[in-house]
């Protein structure tokens, strides 16, 4: 292999280079010359490594296929499998293989290849190693679209389902790509926009699962990604779609290679950049949504499979060409899905493993892989981003206390409305009679259940807002939030573990589990996020990975428990005040009060820490001790709120950011306003959840997610415009 061919494997030559090479006479070097020897050695090494990688992937795939076919409740070992394949099987072995194991294997082959190829194409289009059907919210959009279809009950058939899923996934991808395109920090912004949109779409999906349990029966476990199939009909019908999609991406591989040179260079070489990108994204979304239609959203296969192959490109130069990378990623995706399915059934047994979601394992693996990739990246999000944000309105700067007083008035109005409104309306006179102890039994029952809910929403929102403001200050990161950083999801996991494992459930045990989960996540977040130097964007990416892993493990626990409790668990994880009482309010109020008192003397230090790293040190602030203390308070606040009302996202992002926009960055004013706005947000969300669809109820956390998602996307858009 000569130097010209080696160069083409590294990057496509521009047209001028091709002409120049064609004009030169070919004069091969002597066999022993100094010029040919290094080139020959490199060529042999590249060929050797290519063959070696192909063999490893194929052996991995073959081993996974054999193990997959021999797993199950029936006794079908390697010898029995061989007899079935050679037509010598007796009894039911052939039926077991044809009707149970083979459809599951075919589903793994189709889903793995589709997601692997789709991920490779998306990473190439975005020039971003973190792009995938998961991080662009394609899977979440397709899942929501199929859930809506299940709720409506409209029979569209298999290809109609694929079309609906495709439209949902394509719409989600369009939003994420629009927000993340064209700036220096597009890598992190793509993941953040995709994660935020996934939160919002998943919240809407959860609302539908709660409101329509019969129409959506089984969709909760299916939503985590499962290979269980009722025969091979769906797989065989959709297999041509996947084959055509992968072949189309391979045909477009040369143009995808040229896109890696940059838009201007690609245009100069005759590539219609816009049309090519749209076509590639459309085929990638088609592959991903076809996989979702068959097996649900199996997480992070589209991230891990191509990313692993790209990491080998230095040793295997052909993997730098997308015509090679796409099919190899498809094979790696198959091997990854099969390995995950084998691991699930090996860990939980043949009976339980059949119903457990395979996507739980792939999501946990993908979360770990995201953390590894994040540590290798420089995201470009500077630590001074918080200090450079515009803040404070004219009125807020002139009369900040008036702004705080107005927020307090809104909170009081919301509390009164929350007490009066619900599936049954209560009058102020009824409340006065209840306070005097002369109300009717009906009014007593209503108020004794409604008032604790309103107070729980108010206190939980205040706690989460305060935690978010503290985390944003010490990380100097406007995108930091206990939900985005995975702390809330980990607290929810800890609480669910105590509920599932414990013989008796109490608020103290739930709070302890939530506290342990949040603490472990926080330590892991800052230990892993600090590797490779200070980079606030990396910290957020690590947090997204931790949150994904915690959510996957929570799903696994819920699927393994009593299915009749899944609806209640979904409601609690969605952030519901249902079941709140005065006794469970006391610990939350105590934690909130202690944290507020502890922060009284720290507001000036927080003002300095949010500026940069050197200013507070030069003025005598003990930055490490301050960070540790503030983190402890943030973890306590998040755990207490999660134990009280479940997992509520975006409050710790929206409330501090809104307070900063209104009155500026001085924490003596910002923290009280953020606390009031957080309490107001969750209280209003709880009212909406109780009133809009009464007597049915929506968890407050799902309402805040539908509010917080567009706000977060808007914040990313504003940061994009400034850069």
C-alpha positions as CSV (number, residue, x, y, z in Angstrom):
1,X,0.0,0.0,0.0
2,X,1.6,3.3,-1.1
3,X,1.6,6.6,0.7
4,X,-1.3,8.0,-1.4
5,X,-3.6,5.2,-0.4
6,X,-2.6,5.5,3.3
7,X,-3.4,9.2,3.1
8,X,-6.9,8.5,1.6
9,X,-7.6,6.2,4.6
10,X,-6.9,9.0,7.0
11,X,-8.9,11.6,5.2
12,X,-10.4,12.1,1.7
13,X,-8.1,14.1,-0.6
14,X,-9.3,17.3,-2.1
15,X,-9.9,17.5,-5.8
16,X,-6.6,19.4,-6.4
17,X,-4.6,16.7,-4.7
18,X,-6.3,14.0,-6.8
19,X,-5.4,15.9,-10.0
20,X,-1.8,16.4,-8.9
21,X,-1.4,12.7,-8.0
22,X,-2.9,11.6,-11.3
23,X,-0.4,13.9,-13.2
24,X,2.7,12.4,-11.5
25,X,4.4,9.3,-13.0
26,X,4.3,6.3,-10.8
27,X,7.8,5.4,-9.8
28,X,7.8,2.7,-7.2
29,X,10.7,2.6,-4.7
30,X,13.2,-0.1,-4.6
31,X,12.2,-3.0,-2.2
32,X,14.9,-2.1,0.3
33,X,14.7,1.7,0.0
34,X,14.2,3.8,3.1
35,X,11.0,5.3,1.6
36,X,9.2,2.0,1.0
37,X,10.1,0.2,4.2
38,X,8.2,2.4,6.7
39,X,5.2,2.5,4.3
40,X,5.2,-1.2,3.8
41,X,5.4,-1.8,7.6
42,X,2.6,0.6,8.3
43,X,0.5,-1.0,5.6
44,X,1.1,-4.5,6.9
45,X,0.3,-3.3,10.5
46,X,-3.0,-1.7,9.3
47,X,-4.0,-4.9,7.4
48,X,-3.1,-7.1,10.4
49,X,-5.0,-4.9,12.9
50,X,-8.0,-4.7,10.6
51,X,-8.2,-8.5,10.2
52,X,-7.6,-8.9,14.0
53,X,-10.4,-6.5,14.9
54,X,-12.8,-8.2,12.4
55,X,-12.0,-11.6,13.9
56,X,-12.5,-10.4,17.5
57,X,-15.9,-8.8,16.6
58,X,-17.0,-11.9,14.7
59,X,-15.9,-14.3,17.5
60,X,-17.7,-12.1,20.0
61,X,-20.8,-12.1,17.9
62,X,-20.6,-15.9,17.3
63,X,-20.1,-16.6,21.0
64,X,-23.0,-14.4,21.9
65,X,-25.3,-16.1,19.4
66,X,-24.5,-19.5,20.7
67,X,-25.0,-18.5,24.3
68,X,-28.2,-16.7,23.5
69,X,-29.7,-19.8,21.7
70,X,-28.8,-22.1,24.6
71,X,-30.3,-19.9,27.3
72,X,-33.9,-20.4,28.4
73,X,-36.3,-22.4,30.5
74,X,-36.1,-25.5,28.3
75,X,-33.1,-27.8,28.4
76,X,-31.5,-27.1,25.1
77,X,-27.7,-27.2,25.3
78,X,-25.1,-27.1,22.6
79,X,-25.6,-30.8,21.7
80,X,-29.4,-30.2,21.4
81,X,-28.8,-27.1,19.4
82,X,-26.6,-29.1,17.0
83,X,-29.3,-31.8,16.6
84,X,-31.9,-29.1,15.8
85,X,-29.7,-27.6,13.2
86,X,-28.9,-30.9,11.6
87,X,-32.6,-32.1,11.7
88,X,-32.0,-34.9,14.2
89,X,-33.8,-33.2,17.2
90,X,-36.5,-35.2,19.0
91,X,-39.3,-33.8,21.2
92,X,-40.0,-30.1,21.5
93,X,-36.5,-28.8,21.0
94,X,-37.2,-27.7,17.5
95,X,-40.4,-25.9,18.5
96,X,-38.6,-24.1,21.4
97,X,-36.0,-22.9,19.0
98,X,-38.3,-21.8,16.3
99,X,-41.1,-20.2,18.3
100,X,-39.2,-18.7,21.3
101,X,-35.5,-18.4,21.0
102,X,-35.1,-17.7,17.3
103,X,-37.5,-14.7,17.3
104,X,-35.7,-13.2,20.2
105,X,-32.3,-13.7,18.5
106,X,-33.7,-12.2,15.2
107,X,-34.9,-9.2,17.2
108,X,-31.5,-8.7,18.7
109,X,-29.9,-9.0,15.2
110,X,-32.2,-6.4,13.7
111,X,-32.3,-4.0,16.7
112,X,-28.5,-4.1,17.3
113,X,-27.6,-3.5,13.6
114,X,-30.1,-0.7,13.2
115,X,-29.0,1.2,16.3
116,X,-25.3,0.6,15.7
117,X,-25.5,1.9,12.1
118,X,-27.8,4.8,13.1
119,X,-25.4,5.9,15.9
120,X,-22.4,5.8,13.5
121,X,-24.3,8.0,11.0
122,X,-25.4,10.5,13.7
123,X,-22.0,10.8,15.1
124,X,-20.6,11.5,11.6
125,X,-23.3,14.1,10.8
126,X,-22.8,15.9,14.1
127,X,-19.1,15.4,14.2
128,X,-19.7,14.5,17.8
129,X,-18.8,11.2,19.5
130,X,-21.7,11.6,21.9
131,X,-24.4,11.8,19.3
132,X,-26.8,8.8,19.2
133,X,-30.5,8.1,19.0
134,X,-30.6,8.5,22.8
135,X,-28.8,11.8,23.2
136,X,-30.8,13.3,20.4
137,X,-34.1,12.2,22.0
138,X,-35.0,10.1,19.0
139,X,-35.9,7.1,21.1
140,X,-37.9,9.2,23.6
141,X,-39.8,10.8,20.7
142,X,-40.6,7.5,19.1
143,X,-41.6,6.0,22.5
144,X,-44.0,8.9,23.2
145,X,-45.5,8.7,19.7
146,X,-46.2,4.9,20.1
147,X,-47.7,5.5,23.6
148,X,-50.1,8.1,22.2
149,X,-51.0,5.6,19.5
150,X,-51.7,3.0,22.2
151,X,-53.9,5.4,24.1
152,X,-56.0,6.3,21.1
153,X,-56.4,2.7,20.1
154,X,-56.1,3.5,16.4
155,X,-55.1,0.2,14.6
156,X,-52.5,1.3,12.0
157,X,-50.7,-2.0,11.6
158,X,-47.0,-2.6,11.9
159,X,-45.8,-0.2,9.2
160,X,-48.2,2.4,10.5
161,X,-46.6,2.1,13.9
162,X,-43.2,2.6,12.3
163,X,-44.4,5.7,10.5
164,X,-45.8,7.2,13.7
165,X,-42.6,6.4,15.6
166,X,-40.5,7.8,12.7
167,X,-42.4,11.1,12.9
168,X,-42.0,11.3,16.6
169,X,-38.3,10.6,16.5
170,X,-37.6,12.9,13.6
171,X,-39.4,15.8,15.4
172,X,-37.3,15.3,18.5
173,X,-34.1,15.1,16.6
174,X,-34.9,18.3,14.7
175,X,-35.3,20.2,17.9
176,X,-32.1,18.9,19.4
177,X,-30.0,19.5,16.3
178,X,-31.4,23.0,15.9
179,X,-30.5,24.0,19.5
180,X,-27.0,22.4,19.4
181,X,-25.8,23.4,15.9
182,X,-23.3,26.0,15.0
183,X,-21.3,26.9,18.1
184,X,-18.1,26.0,20.0
185,X,-19.8,24.0,22.7
186,X,-22.1,22.0,20.4
187,X,-20.9,18.7,21.8
188,X,-22.2,19.3,25.3
189,X,-25.2,21.3,24.1
190,X,-26.4,18.4,22.0
191,X,-26.3,16.1,25.0
192,X,-27.9,18.6,27.3
193,X,-30.6,19.5,24.8
194,X,-31.3,15.8,24.1
195,X,-31.3,15.0,27.8
196,X,-33.7,17.9,28.6
197,X,-36.0,17.0,25.8
198,X,-35.9,13.3,26.8
199,X,-36.9,14.4,30.3
200,X,-39.9,16.3,29.0
201,X,-41.0,13.7,26.5
202,X,-40.6,11.0,29.1
203,X,-42.7,13.1,31.5
204,X,-45.5,13.2,29.0
205,X,-45.2,9.5,28.4
206,X,-45.4,8.9,32.1
207,X,-48.5,11.0,32.3
208,X,-50.2,8.8,29.7
209,X,-49.1,5.7,31.5
210,X,-50.6,6.9,34.8
211,X,-53.9,8.2,33.2
212,X,-54.4,5.2,30.9
213,X,-53.1,2.2,32.7
214,X,-55.3,-0.3,30.8
215,X,-54.6,1.0,27.3
216,X,-50.8,1.2,28.1
217,X,-50.5,-2.0,30.0
218,X,-47.0,-3.5,29.6
219,X,-45.5,-0.3,28.1
220,X,-43.6,0.6,31.2
221,X,-41.3,-2.5,31.0
222,X,-41.3,-2.3,27.2
223,X,-40.2,1.3,27.5
224,X,-36.9,0.2,28.9
225,X,-36.2,-2.0,25.9
226,X,-37.0,-5.7,25.7
227,X,-36.4,-8.4,23.1
228,X,-39.4,-10.5,24.0
229,X,-41.4,-11.2,20.9
230,X,-44.7,-12.9,20.0
231,X,-43.2,-14.8,17.0
232,X,-40.9,-13.5,14.3
233,X,-43.6,-11.8,12.2
234,X,-42.7,-8.2,13.1
235,X,-38.9,-8.8,12.7
236,X,-39.2,-10.5,9.3
237,X,-41.5,-7.8,8.1
238,X,-39.3,-4.9,9.1
239,X,-36.0,-6.5,8.3
240,X,-36.0,-5.1,4.7
241,X,-36.4,-1.6,6.1
242,X,-33.3,-2.0,8.2
243,X,-31.3,-3.6,5.4
244,X,-32.3,-0.7,3.0
245,X,-31.5,1.9,5.6
246,X,-28.0,0.5,6.3
247,X,-27.2,0.2,2.6
248,X,-28.4,3.7,2.0
249,X,-26.1,5.0,4.8
250,X,-23.2,3.0,3.3
251,X,-23.9,4.5,-0.2
252,X,-23.8,8.0,1.4
253,X,-20.6,7.1,3.4
254,X,-18.3,8.9,1.0
255,X,-20.2,12.2,1.4
256,X,-20.2,11.6,5.1
257,X,-16.4,11.3,5.0
258,X,-16.2,14.7,3.2
259,X,-18.5,16.3,5.8
260,X,-15.8,15.6,8.4
261,X,-13.5,18.1,6.6
262,X,-16.0,20.9,7.4
263,X,-18.9,22.4,5.6
264,X,-16.9,24.8,3.4
265,X,-14.5,22.1,2.3
266,X,-17.3,19.7,1.6
267,X,-19.2,22.3,-0.5
268,X,-16.0,23.0,-2.5
269,X,-15.9,19.3,-3.3
270,X,-19.4,19.3,-4.6
271,X,-21.4,18.0,-1.6
272,X,-24.8,19.5,-1.0
273,X,-24.2,19.8,2.7
274,X,-27.8,20.7,3.8
275,X,-29.5,18.0,1.7
276,X,-26.9,15.4,2.6
277,X,-27.3,16.0,6.3
278,X,-31.1,15.8,6.1
279,X,-30.9,12.6,4.2
280,X,-28.5,11.0,6.6
281,X,-30.4,12.0,9.6
282,X,-33.7,10.8,8.1
283,X,-32.2,7.3,7.4
284,X,-30.6,7.2,10.8
285,X,-33.9,8.1,12.5
286,X,-35.7,5.5,10.4
287,X,-33.4,2.8,11.6
288,X,-33.6,3.9,15.2
289,X,-37.4,4.2,15.3
290,X,-37.8,0.8,13.5
291,X,-35.8,-0.7,16.4
292,X,-38.0,1.1,18.9
293,X,-41.1,-0.3,17.2
294,X,-39.8,-3.8,17.6
295,X,-38.1,-3.8,21.0
296,X,-38.8,-0.5,22.7
297,X,-36.0,2.1,23.3
298,X,-33.0,0.0,24.1
299,X,-30.6,2.6,25.4
300,X,-27.2,3.7,24.4
301,X,-26.4,0.9,21.8
302,X,-26.2,3.7,19.2
303,X,-23.7,5.5,21.4
304,X,-21.5,2.6,22.5
305,X,-21.1,0.5,19.3
306,X,-19.8,3.2,16.9
307,X,-17.8,4.9,19.6
308,X,-16.0,1.7,20.4
309,X,-15.2,1.2,16.8
310,X,-14.0,4.8,16.4
311,X,-11.6,4.3,19.3
312,X,-10.0,1.6,17.2
313,X,-9.6,3.8,14.1
314,X,-6.1,4.8,15.0
315,X,-4.9,1.2,14.8
316,X,-7.4,0.2,12.1
317,X,-7.4,3.1,9.5
318,X,-10.2,1.7,7.3
319,X,-12.6,2.4,10.3
320,X,-12.1,6.1,9.5
321,X,-14.2,5.6,6.3
322,X,-17.9,5.5,7.0
323,X,-18.5,2.9,4.4
324,X,-16.5,0.6,6.7
325,X,-17.5,2.1,10.0
326,X,-21.3,1.8,9.5
327,X,-21.5,-1.9,8.8
328,X,-18.8,-2.7,11.5
329,X,-20.8,-0.6,14.0
330,X,-23.9,-2.5,13.0
331,X,-22.2,-5.8,13.8
332,X,-20.8,-4.4,17.1
333,X,-24.4,-3.3,17.9
334,X,-25.6,-6.8,17.4
335,X,-22.9,-8.2,19.7
336,X,-23.6,-5.6,22.3
337,X,-27.4,-6.3,22.4
338,X,-26.8,-10.1,22.5
339,X,-24.3,-9.8,25.3
340,X,-26.6,-7.6,27.3
341,X,-29.5,-10.1,26.8
342,X,-27.3,-13.0,27.8
343,X,-26.1,-11.1,30.9
344,X,-29.7,-10.4,32.0
345,X,-30.8,-14.0,31.7
346,X,-27.6,-15.3,33.3
347,X,-27.9,-12.9,36.3
348,X,-31.6,-13.3,37.0
349,X,-32.4,-16.7,35.7
350,X,-34.1,-18.1,32.7
351,X,-37.7,-17.4,33.9
352,X,-37.2,-13.8,35.2
353,X,-34.7,-12.9,32.5
354,X,-37.2,-13.4,29.7
355,X,-39.3,-10.5,31.0
356,X,-36.6,-8.2,32.2
357,X,-35.7,-5.3,29.9
358,X,-32.5,-5.8,28.0
359,X,-32.2,-2.0,27.7
360,X,-31.4,-1.7,31.4
361,X,-28.0,-3.4,30.9
362,X,-27.2,-1.4,27.7
363,X,-28.2,1.8,29.4
364,X,-25.9,1.2,32.4
365,X,-23.1,0.3,30.0
366,X,-23.8,3.3,27.9
367,X,-23.8,5.6,31.0
368,X,-20.4,4.3,32.0
369,X,-19.2,4.8,28.4
370,X,-20.5,8.4,28.4
371,X,-18.5,9.1,31.5
372,X,-15.4,7.7,29.9
373,X,-15.9,9.7,26.7
374,X,-16.6,12.9,28.7
375,X,-13.3,12.6,30.5
376,X,-11.5,12.6,27.1
377,X,-13.3,15.7,25.9
378,X,-12.8,19.4,26.3
379,X,-16.4,20.8,26.1
380,X,-15.5,24.5,26.0
381,X,-17.9,25.4,28.8
382,X,-15.8,27.8,30.9
383,X,-16.0,27.9,34.7
384,X,-16.8,31.6,34.5
385,X,-20.0,31.1,32.4
386,X,-22.2,31.9,35.4
387,X,-20.5,35.2,36.1
388,X,-20.8,36.2,32.4
389,X,-24.5,35.7,32.2
390,X,-26.7,38.8,32.0
391,X,-28.6,39.2,35.2
392,X,-31.0,41.6,37.0
393,X,-33.8,43.6,35.5
394,X,-33.9,47.4,36.0
395,X,-36.7,47.1,38.6
396,X,-34.9,44.2,40.3
397,X,-31.7,46.2,40.7
398,X,-33.5,49.3,42.0
399,X,-35.9,47.6,44.3
400,X,-34.9,43.9,44.9
401,X,-36.8,43.7,48.2
402,X,-40.0,44.7,46.4
403,X,-39.4,41.9,43.9
404,X,-39.0,39.4,46.8
405,X,-42.1,40.8,48.5
406,X,-44.1,40.3,45.3
407,X,-42.8,36.7,45.0
408,X,-43.9,36.1,48.6
409,X,-47.4,37.4,47.8
410,X,-47.6,35.0,44.8
411,X,-46.6,32.2,47.1
412,X,-49.3,33.0,49.6
413,X,-51.9,33.3,46.9
414,X,-50.8,29.9,45.5
415,X,-51.0,28.3,48.9
416,X,-54.5,29.6,49.4
417,X,-55.5,28.4,45.9
418,X,-54.0,25.0,46.6
419,X,-56.0,24.6,49.8
420,X,-59.3,25.7,48.2
421,X,-59.0,24.0,44.8
422,X,-59.1,20.3,43.9
423,X,-61.6,17.6,42.9
424,X,-63.8,19.3,45.5
425,X,-63.8,23.1,46.0
426,X,-63.5,24.4,49.5
427,X,-64.5,27.9,50.6
428,X,-62.5,30.2,52.9
429,X,-65.3,30.0,55.5
430,X,-64.9,26.2,55.5
431,X,-61.2,26.7,56.2
432,X,-62.0,29.1,59.1
433,X,-64.5,26.6,60.5
434,X,-61.8,23.9,60.3
435,X,-59.3,26.0,62.2
436,X,-61.9,26.5,64.9
437,X,-62.7,22.8,65.0
438,X,-66.4,23.1,63.9
439,X,-66.1,22.0,60.3
440,X,-68.1,19.1,58.9
441,X,-66.5,15.6,58.6
442,X,-66.3,16.0,54.8
443,X,-64.4,19.3,55.1
444,X,-62.1,17.8,57.8
445,X,-61.2,14.9,55.6
446,X,-60.5,17.2,52.6
447,X,-58.4,19.7,54.4
448,X,-56.5,17.2,56.5
449,X,-55.3,15.5,53.3
450,X,-55.0,18.7,51.1
451,X,-53.1,21.0,53.4
452,X,-50.2,18.6,54.0
453,X,-49.9,18.2,50.2
454,X,-49.8,21.9,49.6
455,X,-47.2,22.4,52.3
456,X,-45.1,19.4,51.0
457,X,-45.1,20.9,47.5
458,X,-44.1,24.3,48.9
459,X,-41.3,23.0,51.1
460,X,-40.0,20.5,48.4
461,X,-39.9,23.2,45.8
462,X,-38.0,25.6,48.1
463,X,-35.5,22.9,49.0
464,X,-34.8,21.9,45.4
465,X,-34.5,25.5,44.4
466,X,-32.0,26.2,47.2
467,X,-30.0,23.1,46.3
468,X,-29.9,24.1,42.7
469,X,-28.7,27.7,43.5
470,X,-25.9,26.3,45.7
471,X,-24.7,23.8,43.1
472,X,-24.7,26.5,40.4
473,X,-22.7,28.8,42.6
474,X,-19.9,26.4,43.6
475,X,-19.6,24.9,40.1
476,X,-20.0,28.3,38.4
477,X,-22.3,26.5,36.0
478,X,-25.7,27.9,35.0
479,X,-26.8,24.4,33.7
480,X,-26.1,22.6,37.0
481,X,-29.2,21.2,38.7
482,X,-29.7,18.2,41.0
483,X,-31.9,16.6,38.3
484,X,-29.5,17.2,35.4
485,X,-26.5,16.1,37.4
486,X,-28.1,12.8,38.4
487,X,-28.4,13.6,42.1
488,X,-32.2,13.5,42.1
489,X,-32.3,10.2,40.2
490,X,-29.8,8.6,42.5
491,X,-31.7,9.8,45.5
492,X,-34.8,8.2,44.0
493,X,-32.9,5.0,43.4
494,X,-31.8,4.9,47.1
495,X,-35.4,5.5,48.2
496,X,-36.7,2.8,45.9
497,X,-34.2,0.3,47.2
498,X,-35.3,0.9,50.8
499,X,-38.9,0.5,49.7
500,X,-38.3,-2.7,47.8
501,X,-35.8,-4.4,50.1
502,X,-37.1,-3.2,53.5
503,X,-39.7,-5.2,55.3
504,X,-41.3,-2.1,56.6
505,X,-41.4,1.3,54.9
506,X,-41.1,4.5,57.0
507,X,-40.2,8.0,56.1
508,X,-37.0,7.7,58.1
509,X,-35.8,4.7,56.0
510,X,-36.9,6.3,52.8
511,X,-35.0,9.5,53.7
512,X,-31.9,7.5,54.7
513,X,-31.9,5.6,51.4
514,X,-32.4,8.8,49.4
515,X,-29.6,10.5,51.4
516,X,-27.2,7.6,50.7
517,X,-28.0,7.5,47.0
518,X,-27.6,11.3,46.6
519,X,-24.3,11.3,48.5
520,X,-22.8,8.5,46.5
521,X,-23.9,10.2,43.3
522,X,-22.4,13.5,44.4
523,X,-19.0,12.0,45.3
524,X,-18.9,10.0,42.0
525,X,-19.9,13.2,40.1
526,X,-17.1,15.4,41.4
527,X,-14.4,12.6,41.5
528,X,-15.1,11.5,37.9
529,X,-15.8,15.1,36.6
530,X,-12.5,16.4,37.9
531,X,-10.4,14.0,35.9
532,X,-8.7,15.6,33.0
533,X,-8.7,19.1,34.5
534,X,-11.4,21.6,35.4
535,X,-14.2,21.6,32.8
536,X,-17.8,22.4,33.9
537,X,-19.2,20.9,30.7
538,X,-17.5,17.6,31.6
539,X,-19.1,17.7,35.0
540,X,-22.6,18.0,33.5
541,X,-21.9,15.2,31.0
542,X,-20.8,12.9,33.9
543,X,-23.9,13.9,35.8
544,X,-26.1,12.9,32.8
545,X,-24.4,9.5,32.7
546,X,-24.9,9.0,36.4
547,X,-28.6,9.9,36.2
548,X,-29.1,7.5,33.2
549,X,-27.5,4.7,35.2
550,X,-29.6,5.4,38.3
551,X,-32.8,5.6,36.3
552,X,-32.0,2.3,34.6
553,X,-31.4,0.5,37.9
554,X,-34.6,2.0,39.3
555,X,-36.5,0.7,36.3
556,X,-35.0,-2.8,36.9
557,X,-36.1,-2.8,40.5
558,X,-39.7,-1.7,39.6
559,X,-40.0,-4.3,36.9
560,X,-38.9,-7.1,39.3
561,X,-41.4,-6.1,42.0
562,X,-45.2,-6.6,42.0
563,X,-46.5,-5.3,38.7
564,X,-49.6,-3.9,40.5
565,X,-47.3,-1.5,42.4
566,X,-45.7,-0.1,39.2
567,X,-48.4,2.5,38.7
568,X,-47.9,3.8,42.3
569,X,-44.1,3.7,41.8
570,X,-44.4,5.7,38.5
571,X,-46.5,8.2,40.3
572,X,-44.1,8.6,43.2
573,X,-41.1,8.8,40.9
574,X,-42.9,11.5,38.9
575,X,-42.9,13.7,42.0
576,X,-46.3,13.3,43.7
577,X,-47.5,14.9,46.9
578,X,-50.1,12.1,47.2
579,X,-49.9,10.6,50.7
580,X,-48.1,13.5,52.3
581,X,-49.0,14.1,55.9
582,X,-48.0,16.4,58.7
583,X,-45.6,13.9,60.3
584,X,-43.6,13.4,57.1
585,X,-43.4,17.2,56.7
586,X,-41.5,17.7,59.9
587,X,-38.1,16.3,58.7
588,X,-38.3,18.2,55.4
589,X,-39.0,21.5,57.2
590,X,-36.2,20.8,59.8
591,X,-33.7,20.1,57.0
592,X,-34.8,23.2,55.1
593,X,-34.6,25.4,58.2
594,X,-31.1,24.1,59.2
595,X,-29.7,24.7,55.8
596,X,-31.2,28.2,55.6
597,X,-29.6,29.1,59.0
598,X,-26.2,27.6,57.9
599,X,-26.2,29.7,54.7
600,X,-26.7,33.0,56.5
601,X,-23.0,33.6,56.9
602,X,-22.0,32.1,53.6
603,X,-23.7,34.4,51.1
604,X,-20.7,36.7,50.6
605,X,-18.4,33.7,50.1
606,X,-20.8,32.4,47.4
607,X,-20.7,35.8,45.7
608,X,-17.0,35.5,45.4
609,X,-16.8,31.8,44.5
610,X,-19.1,32.2,41.5
611,X,-16.7,34.7,39.9
612,X,-13.6,32.6,39.4
613,X,-11.1,30.4,41.2
614,X,-8.5,32.9,42.3
615,X,-10.5,35.9,43.6
616,X,-12.0,34.1,46.6
617,X,-8.7,32.6,47.6
618,X,-6.9,35.9,47.5
619,X,-9.6,37.3,49.8
620,X,-9.2,34.6,52.3
621,X,-12.1,32.3,51.4
622,X,-11.4,28.6,52.2
623,X,-12.8,27.4,48.9
624,X,-12.4,23.6,49.4
625,X,-14.1,23.7,52.8
626,X,-16.8,26.0,51.4
627,X,-17.5,23.6,48.5
628,X,-17.7,20.6,50.8
629,X,-20.0,22.3,53.2
630,X,-22.3,23.6,50.5
631,X,-22.4,20.2,48.8
632,X,-23.4,18.5,52.0
633,X,-26.3,21.0,52.3
634,X,-27.3,20.5,48.7
635,X,-27.3,16.7,49.1
636,X,-29.4,17.0,52.3
637,X,-31.9,19.3,50.6
638,X,-32.2,17.0,47.6
639,X,-32.6,13.8,49.6
640,X,-35.2,15.3,51.9
641,X,-37.3,16.7,49.0
642,X,-37.0,13.4,47.1
643,X,-38.0,11.3,50.2
644,X,-41.0,13.6,50.7
645,X,-42.5,14.0,47.2
646,X,-40.4,11.8,44.9
647,X,-38.2,12.8,42.0
648,X,-38.9,16.4,40.7
649,X,-36.6,17.8,38.0
650,X,-35.8,21.2,36.7
651,X,-36.9,23.2,39.8
652,X,-33.2,23.5,40.8
653,X,-32.5,24.9,37.3
654,X,-35.5,27.1,36.6
655,X,-35.9,28.9,40.0
656,X,-32.3,30.0,40.5
657,X,-32.0,31.1,36.9
658,X,-35.2,33.1,37.0
659,X,-34.2,34.7,40.3
660,X,-30.8,35.6,38.8
661,X,-32.5,37.2,35.8
662,X,-34.8,39.2,38.0
663,X,-32.5,40.7,40.7
664,X,-28.9,39.7,39.9
665,X,-26.3,37.5,41.4
666,X,-26.0,38.7,45.0
667,X,-26.8,35.6,47.0
668,X,-28.2,37.6,49.9
669,X,-31.1,38.4,47.6
670,X,-30.9,35.6,45.1
671,X,-31.3,32.7,47.6
672,X,-34.5,34.0,49.2
673,X,-36.1,34.8,45.8
674,X,-35.0,31.4,44.4
675,X,-36.6,29.6,47.4
676,X,-39.8,31.5,46.9
677,X,-39.9,30.8,43.2
678,X,-39.1,27.1,43.6
679,X,-41.9,26.8,46.2
680,X,-44.2,28.7,43.9
681,X,-43.4,26.5,40.9
682,X,-44.0,23.2,42.6
683,X,-47.1,24.4,44.4
684,X,-48.7,25.6,41.1
685,X,-47.6,22.3,39.5
686,X,-49.4,20.4,42.2
687,X,-52.5,22.5,41.8
688,X,-52.5,21.9,38.1
689,X,-52.0,18.2,38.6
690,X,-54.9,18.0,41.0
691,X,-57.4,20.3,39.2
692,X,-57.0,20.0,35.4
693,X,-58.0,16.3,35.1
694,X,-59.9,15.9,38.4
695,X,-60.7,13.4,39.7
696,X,-57.6,12.0,38.0
697,X,-54.4,13.5,39.2
698,X,-51.0,14.2,37.7
699,X,-47.8,14.1,39.7
700,X,-46.3,17.5,40.3
701,X,-42.9,16.4,39.0
702,X,-44.4,15.6,35.6
703,X,-45.9,19.0,35.4
704,X,-42.6,20.7,36.3
705,X,-40.9,18.7,33.7
706,X,-43.2,19.9,31.0
707,X,-42.5,23.4,32.1
708,X,-38.8,23.0,32.7
709,X,-38.0,21.3,29.4
710,X,-38.9,24.3,27.1
711,X,-37.2,26.6,29.6
712,X,-34.0,24.6,29.6
713,X,-34.0,24.4,25.8
714,X,-34.6,28.2,25.7
715,X,-31.6,28.7,28.1
716,X,-29.4,26.6,25.8
717,X,-30.6,28.6,22.8
718,X,-29.8,31.9,24.6
719,X,-26.3,30.6,25.5
720,X,-25.8,29.5,21.8
721,X,-26.8,33.0,20.6
722,X,-24.3,34.7,22.9
723,X,-21.5,32.5,21.6
